[in-house]
Amino acid sequence: MAKNQHSAIHISEAIQELLKSHHLKPKFDEANVIASWEQIVGKAIAKRTKRINIKNKVLFVELLSPSMKHDLGYHKTQMLEIFKKEFGEGVVTEVVFM
């Protein structure tokens, strides 16, 4: 009696493969970054964020407070490291505060 060999993969791997095959992974990653903004920066900063979008791997963050824009500018490198750790290499390569 021959064994039927099926290769099982984890559901997350299957979803990642589906996204890659339909060229949706970059948009999915971008949406994931935007959806996670409050979790990454905290409620105080998220409340003072007017708009967030990503274009060509650059995260544009429009803030309500000019002083917060100035302060966050000092933390760009740390933020990029967090994005790299959480979402992978190359999802966000630069952050621009407006």
N, C-alpha and C positions, 0 to 999 in steps of 0.2 A: 504494500500500500504506500503510495507516494505522498509525502507531506506537501501540503500547499504552503509555500513560504511567502508570507506577506511581510513587508518591511513596515514597521510602525514608526511613525514620527510624532513628536509632541505637537499639539495643536498650534502653539506659538510658531514653531518652525514651518508648519503648513501655511499659516497666514502670511508669514514673511515671504515665503516662496511665491504665494499667490500675488502679493503686492509687487514683488520684483518682476514677475512674468507679465504683469499688466502695466508696468512702468508707473506704479502709483506710490512706491515707497518714499520718494522725496516729499511728495505732498502729504503723505501720512505722517512722516517725521516732523514736518513743519507744523502741522495741526497739533501734534502731540506736544511740541515745545510751547506753542501758544496756550494750549489748554492747561499746561503745567506751570504757567507763569507765577500764579499766586503761591503755589507750593514751593517754588524755587526761591522767590524773593521775599515772601512773607506778605501778610495782609496789609501792613502799613504802606509798603511800596506799591502793592497791587491796587490799593484804593486811590493812589495818586497817579496811576497810569491811565492815560486817556485812550491810547490806541497802541496795538502791537501788530506788526506784520513781518513777514520774511520774504526777501527777494534776493535771488542769487546767493543764498546761504548767509545773507546779512540780516541780522535781527534789528529792526527799526522799532524803537520804543519812544512813544510820545508821552511825555510826562506833564503833569499839571503844574509842577513846581520847578522853577529855574534852579533853585538851590539843590533840589534833589538830583537834577540833571548833572550839576557840577559834582556833587558827592559821589554819585554812581560812576562817574567817569574814572574815579580812582580805583574802582573795583572791577573794571572790565576784564582784566586777566583772570581773576578768580571766577567771574561769571562764566567766561569761556571754558574754563576747566570743569565747572559744574555741568555745563551743557555737553561737553565732550564725554564726561563720565556717565551722565544719565542717558544720553541719546546716541552716543557713538561719534566717531571721528568724522568731521566734515559736514555735520548737519547744520551747525552754526559756526561760521568762521570769523565773524566780526559782529560787534554790537555797536549800534549808533543810537545815542540818546538825543532826542529832539525836544 
